[in-house]
Amino acid sequence: MTTNAQMIERRTRLLGPNVRLFYDDPLHLVKGAGTYVWDADGRKYLDCYNNVPHVGHCHPAVIEAITRQASQLNTHTRYLHENILDFVERLTGTFGPQITSAIMVCTGSEANDVALRMAQAITGKTGIIATDKTYHGNTTAVSHLSTRMPPIGGHGGHVRHIPAPDSYRPLGGVPGAAHAQALADAVEEACQSLIASGHGVSGMILCPFFVNEGFPDLPSGFLDLAIAVVRKHGGVIIADEVQPGFGRIGTHFWGHLKAGFAPDIVTMGKPMGNGHPVACVATSFEIISAFRKAFRYFNTFGGNPVSCAAANAVLDVLGSEDLPAKAVVTGEHLRAGFRKLAEKHDIIGDVRGSGLANGLELVLDRTTKAPATEIATKIINDLRQRGLLMGTNGINYNVLKIRPPMAFGIAEADQVIAAIDDVLGAL
């Protein structure tokens, strides 16, 4: 059998250097089912990380839908086909009345790229605002939104970054209304800068649950002041639902519903097809019409019959297995267990999340809240050796990111709690 070292050498030669792998000892995965994956040696791992297999690895209903449609027809959307119409009609029905239409694409990056152009088309402006520790994809346009890896030549004069909200270390040092006002003030400053530069304000893009920023615990309505500022200056609001959407947060089907606002444009990606590459941009008929007039856009694979069959099957499973409601119960159980761990282990500074999007913020000292970034990296590698897969995120990469397939249940949650307890106790 090929060793991992041989495979890594071959991978570097064929794919190029700096193509990231998870863990100090990378995994060679060969099989997945439900909430588990197996490596080439037959070892089983509990997947606490992947939201791509949203309803579970290799879900039979999704596999059957893909196989059935692939055996009949697969082509692009310049031919009539009911799959895309049925899916978009069903999808837009999960939103508020302002969302009526959609463009199907293949990835979240493409979705966000299109969303930025929609904002330009409807406003006639090019300036865009994003949080400073986020990630919205890797096309040229959306790569300018992230400060994690600055693009060659800088972020461009049309982008302004605002501080990501942080419930553990709130802007201005005070939680609640003062924190929300501080964020709104930062947005106002960004808008004024864009206006002065001549770009104007096309909009603001954000993940409504701020997953990459570490799941801050923010009350409904927290973003109202900031959103009002953008709209006052003529901009639109783009909600990137790639991570919190499709019931992951349990209490609401979409992150923006939990946050308490109605976006003008919604983008979706990874979870939509349970691993099949399908993504979407949903918006109003007015905005989609402005986009269609301003840009000539066609996506060969976006909305193909097989992709739409997969996406429809995911919606079927979410409903038939009542997975969002299950996520509420499992998530509450997880966080209760984590809070008990925090009573034993001082390194846990904060526990937060909703449904099956949860975080444990690790700190060197609870008083100073100094981030335990290096220890967090060690912990996820130790957990990997114990058969649990998870990652880190947050502003300082010191938040354990627990974002498993929606099939996750109480038994899996107990396994996670026990494993983290063991690893923290061994530090």
N, C-alpha and C positions, 0 to 999 in steps of 0.2 A: 504493500500500500504506500502511496505517496505520503511523505511526512509533511507536517505543517510548514517546516522550514523550507522544504523544496517547493511547496505550493506558494509560499510568500515570495520566494525568489522569482518564480515563474510569473507570478502576479505583477511584481514590480517591473519585470522586463516587458510584459505584454501591455499592462495598463498604465505604466508610468509610476514615478515615485510619489510619495505623499498622498496616496489614496488610503484614507483612514480605515483602520480596522479597530473594532472594539476589543478592549482588554489587553493586558500585558501578554497574556497567552491566548492568541486569537482562536476563535471557534471555527471548526469546519462542520457546518450544519448540513444534514442530508434529509431530514424529515420533520414534519410538523403536524400536530393534531390538537385542536382545541386550544388549551393554554400552554401546551408543552412543545418543545423541539428536542431533537436528538442529534448528536454529533456522529462523525464517521466511525467512532469507536463504540457506538451504541449507548452512550451515556445520555440520560434524560435530564432536561433543564426546564424549570418553571419560567415562563416568559413573562416578566413583569415590566417589560419595556415597550413592546411593539404595538402601536396603534394601527399599523398597516393591515394586519389580519383582524379587522375590527370586530367581527363576530366570531372569531376563532380561526386558528390555522386550518386551512383545507376544509372549510365547512362544506358538507355534502350538498346542501341546497344551492350554494353559489357555484360549486363545481358542476352540478347538473345543469344549471342555467347556462353557464358558459359553453359546456359541451353541446347542449341541445342547439343553441343558436349557431355555434361554429360549424355544426354539421349541416346547417341550412343555407346560411348566407352571411358574409361579412364584407361590407364595402363602406364607402364614405357617404357623407350627407348631401352630396349633390344628386342623389337619387332619393325618392320618397321612401320613408320607412316609418312604421308606427312606433317602433321601440323608443326612439328618441322623444317622440311627442308624448307618449304615455309616461315616460320617466320624468320629463321636465314638468309636465302637468302635475304629477304626483309630488315631485320635489318642491315646486313653488307653493304647493298647498300647505307645506309645513312652516312657511314664513308668514309675516304680517302682510297686509294688503298692498304695501308698497312694492313688494317683490312679485313680479308676474312673468318674467321671461329669463332665458338663460342661454349661454354659449357653452357648449361642451368642449373640453380640451383633454389633455392627457396627464398633466402634472400640476401640482400646486404652484410651481414656479410660473408655468404658462398662465394659470388663472390669475395670479397677482400681476403679471405683466399686462394682461388684457385689462384688468381692473384699473391700473394706472392710466391706461389710454382712454378708458371710459370716463374717468374723472377729468382728463384733459378735454375730451370731446364735449362734455356737457357744460363745462365752465369756461372753456377757452383759455385756461391758465395752465401752467406747467409745474408750479411749486407743490411739493408734497412733504408732509410731516410724518415721521415715524419715531418710535421709541428707540433709545440708543443701545439696547442690549437684545434686540429681537433678531429674528431671521424670517424672511419671507420668500426665499428661493434663490436661484442662481443664474437667472438670465441676466444680461447686461443691465437692464433697467432695475430689476429688483435687488441686484447685488449692491446697488448704491444705498439701499435702505439699511443695511447692516454695518455696524462698526466692528464686528468681530474680525472681519478680514477686509480691510479697506481696499477698494478697487484701485488699479493702476491709474494714476492721474487724480486721485481723490474722489470725493463723493459727488462732485458736480455742484454748480451753484443753485440748482433747483431743489435740493434736499435740505431739510432741517431736522435735527434730532432733538427730541425732548427726553428728559430723564424718565426711565421706566418707573411706574408706581411700585412701591415696596412697603407692604404693610408692616414688615418687621423693622425697617429703618425708614419711616415715612419722610417724605420731602418736608423740610422745615423742622423735622424732629417731633412733630405733633400729629397723631393719627386723626381720622375722622374728617370733619369739614375743612380744617386747615390744610390737611394733606390734599384734598380735592381741589381746594383753591390754589394751592401751590402748583399743582399740575396745570390747571387752567391758565395761571399766569405764565407758565413756561410755553404753553401753546400760543398765547397772545404774543409773546415775544417772538416766537418763530414766525407767526403770521406777519407781523410787522416787518420782520427782516425779509421775508419773501416778497412782500409788496414793495419794499424799498429797492430790492434788487431788480424789479421789473418782471419777475416770474409770476407773481400773484399766487393765490392759494387755490389749488385744484382740489385738495382734500387732505385727509389724514387716514393712514392705514394702521390698524392695530389688531392683535389677537385679543378678543374680548375677555379671555381668561388669563392672558399673559403667561402662557405655559412656559415658553423659553426663558422668561424672566423669573421663573420660580414659583408660580401659582400664588401670587399675593392674595391675601384674604381681604377682598374689597366688598363693601355693601352695595346692594342694588342702588343705582342712581349716582354712584361715585363719579362716573364719567360725564354726567350731565353738563357740568360747567365747562369742561374742556370741549365737548362736542358743540355746545352753544357758541363758543368762540369761533370754531371752524366755520360753522354755518353762517355766523354773522358776517364773515369775510367771503361768503359765496362758495365755500368748499363743500365737498361731499365726504361722507364717512364710509370707509371700506372696512368690513369685518372679515378678517382672515380666520375662517372656522376650520382650517385643516386639522388642528389638534383638538379643540374643545367640542366640535360639532358631532352630529349624528348620535346624540344621547350620552356621550361620554361623561358629562358632568352630572348625569343622573336626573337631577331635579328639573332640567330643561333640555329640550332637544338641541338647542343652539346656545352657544356661550353668550351671544348678545342679548338673548332673552333673560338669562340670569343676571346680566349686568344692567338690564333695564333700559335698553335703548333700541331704536329701530334704524339699522344701517341703510344706506342708499345702495350699496353694492356688497354682496357676500361672495367670498371665494371658498372653495372646498377642494380637497385633494385626497391624500393617502387612504383614508378609511373607506372611501366611496365604493370601491370595487373589491374590497377584502384582499388586496394584493394585485388585482388586475389594474393596469394603469389607466385610470379614468379620473377626471377632475372637472370642475365646473365654475362658472361665474354667473351669479344670478343677480338680477336688478330689475328696475322698472322698465316698462315699454318705452318711456320717454328717453331714458339714458341709453338703452340698447339701440334705439333708433339713431340717436346722435352719434354713437360709436360707429354704426354701420355706414353712416354718411361720411364720417371723417376718416375712416380707415378701411382699407380693403383687407379683410381678414378671412382666412380659411385654414382649417386644421384638418389634414387628411384623415387622421385617426380619431379625432375628437368626435364623440357621439356615435361611433360606429355601432352596428346592431349588437355585437358581442359585448362591448363595454357597457352598453345600456342594459343588456340582460343581466350582467353581473351587478350593476348598481341597483337595479330593481330587486334582485334577489337579496341584497344586503338590507334594503328597506323591509322586505318580507320577513326576514329573520329577526330584525330588531323588534318588529311588532309581534310575531308569533311566539317568540321566546321571552317577550317583555324585558328585554335586556336593559333599557334605561332604568326601569324600576328596580331591577336586580342590582344595578350599579349603585343606587342609593343605599341599599341595605349593606352591600359589601363594603362600600366606601366608608360608611359610618362605623362599621366594625373595625376596619383597618385603622382609622384615625383614633378610635378609642384605644386600640392596642398600642398605637404609637405614643399616645399621651401617657400610658402606663410606663412605656419604655423611657419616656422623658423623665419620669420620677426616679429612675434607676441610673440613667446615664446623662451626666451633665453636658456631654457634647451635643445633645439635641437641644437646639435653641428654640425651634419653633416647629409646630405641626400644622399643616394646612392642606386644603384641597376640597374637592367636591366630586362625588361619584367615583369614577375610576381615573381621576387625574389628581394625584396626591404627591405632596412633597414633605421631606424632613430636612430642615435647614440645620446644618452642622456648624458649630462654632467652637473656637478655642476657649472662649470665656463668655459666659452669659451676660456679664456686665458690660463688657466692651463690644460684644457681638462680633468679635474678630472672626472672619470666615475660616473654616477648617477645610480649605480647598484640597490640599495634598492628602489629608486623611480621608476625605470623601472619595478620592480616586482609589486609595488603598482599599476602602471598604467595598466598593463595587467589584474590585478584583477578587477580594476575599469571598464575597458572595457568589461570584462566578464559580469559584472552586468548590463551593457548597451546593452548586446546582441551581442557583437563582441568577437570572439575568435582569439587570436594571442599569440605568445610567445616571449621570449628574447633569444638572442644568442650573439656572439661576444667574443672577447678575455676576456672582463670583464663582460660579461652578461648584458651589458647596451644598447644593440641595439634591438629596437623593430623589430621583424621578421615578415614581411608580405609576406607570401608564400602560397597563396590560390589556390584552384582548378583552372584549366585553363579556366573554364567557366566564371570566374570573368569578369565583364564588368564595364562600366563607372558609372552606377547607384550604384553598390556596392562600387566602388572606392570613390564616393562622400559620401556615408554613412560612410566609414572609416575615411575620412578626417574630417568630421563634428564631429564624435565621439571623435577622438583624440583631436581636438580643444576644445571640451567641457571638457574632462578630464584634459587636461593641464591647462585650465583656472580655474579649481576648485582646483588646487594644492595649 
